[in-house]
Protein backbone atom coordinates (compact mmCIF):
# COMPACT_ATOMS: atom_id res chain seq x y z
CA UNK A 1 0.00 0.00 0.00
CA UNK A 2 1.37 3.43 -0.96
CA UNK A 3 1.64 6.06 1.76
CA UNK A 4 2.00 9.83 1.61
CA UNK A 5 3.46 12.03 4.35
CA UNK A 6 2.62 15.72 3.97
CA UNK A 7 4.96 18.53 5.06
CA UNK A 8 3.73 22.12 4.89
CA UNK A 9 5.09 25.59 5.52
CA UNK A 10 3.96 29.12 4.87
CA UNK A 11 5.32 32.68 5.01
CA UNK A 12 8.02 31.55 2.64
CA UNK A 13 10.20 33.59 0.37
CA UNK A 14 12.38 31.89 -2.18
CA UNK A 15 16.09 32.59 -2.00
CA UNK A 16 19.16 31.76 -4.04
CA UNK A 17 21.65 29.25 -2.65
CA UNK A 18 25.10 29.25 -4.27
CA UNK A 19 25.30 25.43 -4.26
CA UNK A 20 21.67 24.42 -4.84
CA UNK A 21 20.21 27.29 -6.84
CA UNK A 22 16.71 28.55 -6.10
CA UNK A 23 15.31 27.37 -2.76
CA UNK A 24 11.53 27.54 -2.60
CA UNK A 25 10.97 26.81 1.07
CA UNK A 26 12.15 25.21 4.23
CA UNK A 27 10.54 22.08 5.59
CA UNK A 28 11.70 20.67 8.90
CA UNK A 29 13.23 17.25 8.57
CA UNK A 30 14.94 15.22 11.27
CA UNK A 31 17.40 12.41 11.66
CA UNK A 32 14.60 9.86 11.32
CA UNK A 33 14.28 10.96 7.68
CA UNK A 34 17.94 10.10 6.95
CA UNK A 35 17.29 6.35 6.92
CA UNK A 36 14.02 6.05 5.03
CA UNK A 37 14.15 3.78 2.02
CA UNK A 38 10.57 2.60 1.60
CA UNK A 39 9.49 2.38 -2.04
CA UNK A 40 5.84 2.73 -0.95
CA UNK A 41 6.42 5.97 1.01
CA UNK A 42 6.29 9.38 -0.66
CA UNK A 43 6.49 12.89 0.73
CA UNK A 44 4.27 15.74 -0.39
CA UNK A 45 5.98 19.06 0.32
CA UNK A 46 3.52 21.95 0.23
CA UNK A 47 4.53 25.59 0.07
CA UNK A 48 1.75 28.04 0.97
CA UNK A 49 2.17 31.71 0.14
CA UNK A 50 -0.04 33.83 2.39
CA UNK A 51 0.04 36.96 0.25
CA UNK A 52 -1.19 35.36 -2.96
CA UNK A 53 -2.93 32.22 -1.63
CA UNK A 54 -0.68 30.34 -4.01
CA UNK A 55 0.27 26.71 -3.35
CA UNK A 56 3.17 24.69 -4.71
CA UNK A 57 3.28 20.90 -4.33
CA UNK A 58 6.23 18.56 -4.69
CA UNK A 59 5.81 14.76 -4.53
CA UNK A 60 9.11 13.03 -3.76
CA UNK A 61 9.99 9.36 -3.11
CA UNK A 62 11.31 8.65 0.41
CA UNK A 63 14.69 7.45 -0.92
CA UNK A 64 15.31 10.82 -2.58
CA UNK A 65 14.31 12.61 0.65
CA UNK A 66 16.58 10.35 2.70
CA UNK A 67 19.57 10.92 0.42
CA UNK A 68 19.05 14.69 0.43
CA UNK A 69 18.61 14.93 4.22
CA UNK A 70 21.82 12.92 4.76
CA UNK A 71 23.70 15.07 2.25
CA UNK A 72 22.47 18.40 3.61
CA UNK A 73 23.14 17.39 7.23
CA UNK A 74 26.69 16.34 6.34
CA UNK A 75 27.30 19.64 4.55
CA UNK A 76 25.85 21.62 7.44
CA UNK A 77 28.19 19.83 9.89
CA UNK A 78 31.16 20.58 7.64
CA UNK A 79 30.22 24.26 7.50
CA UNK A 80 29.43 24.43 3.79
C-alpha positions in Angstrom: 0.0 0.0 0.0 1.4 3.4 -1.0 1.6 6.1 1.8 2.0 9.8 1.6 3.5 12.0 4.4 2.6 15.7 4.0 5.0 18.5 5.1 3.7 22.1 4.9 5.1 25.6 5.5 4.0 29.1 4.9 5.3 32.7 5.0 8.0 31.5 2.6 10.2 33.6 0.4 12.4 31.9 -2.2 16.1 32.6 -2.0 19.2 31.8 -4.0 21.6 29.2 -2.7 25.1 29.2 -4.3 25.3 25.4 -4.3 21.7 24.4 -4.8 20.2 27.3 -6.8 16.7 28.6 -6.1 15.3 27.4 -2.8 11.5 27.5 -2.6 11.0 26.8 1.1 12.2 25.2 4.2 10.5 22.1 5.6 11.7 20.7 8.9 13.2 17.2 8.6 14.9 15.2 11.3 17.4 12.4 11.7 14.6 9.9 11.3 14.3 11.0 7.7 17.9 10.1 7.0 17.3 6.4 6.9 14.0 6.1 5.0 14.2 3.8 2.0 10.6 2.6 1.6 9.5 2.4 -2.0 5.8 2.7 -0.9 6.4 6.0 1.0 6.3 9.4 -0.7 6.5 12.9 0.7 4.3 15.7 -0.4 6.0 19.1 0.3 3.5 22.0 0.2 4.5 25.6 0.1 1.7 28.0 1.0 2.2 31.7 0.1 0.0 33.8 2.4 0.0 37.0 0.3 -1.2 35.4 -3.0 -2.9 32.2 -1.6 -0.7 30.3 -4.0 0.3 26.7 -3.3 3.2 24.7 -4.7 3.3 20.9 -4.3 6.2 18.6 -4.7 5.8 14.8 -4.5 9.1 13.0 -3.8 10.0 9.4 -3.1 11.3 8.6 0.4 14.7 7.4 -0.9 15.3 10.8 -2.6 14.3 12.6 0.6 16.6 10.4 2.7 19.6 10.9 0.4 19.0 14.7 0.4 18.6 14.9 4.2 21.8 12.9 4.8 23.7 15.1 2.2 22.5 18.4 3.6 23.1 17.4 7.2 26.7 16.3 6.3 27.3 19.6 4.6 25.9 21.6 7.4 28.2 19.8 9.9 31.2 20.6 7.6 30.2 24.3 7.5 29.4 24.4 3.8 
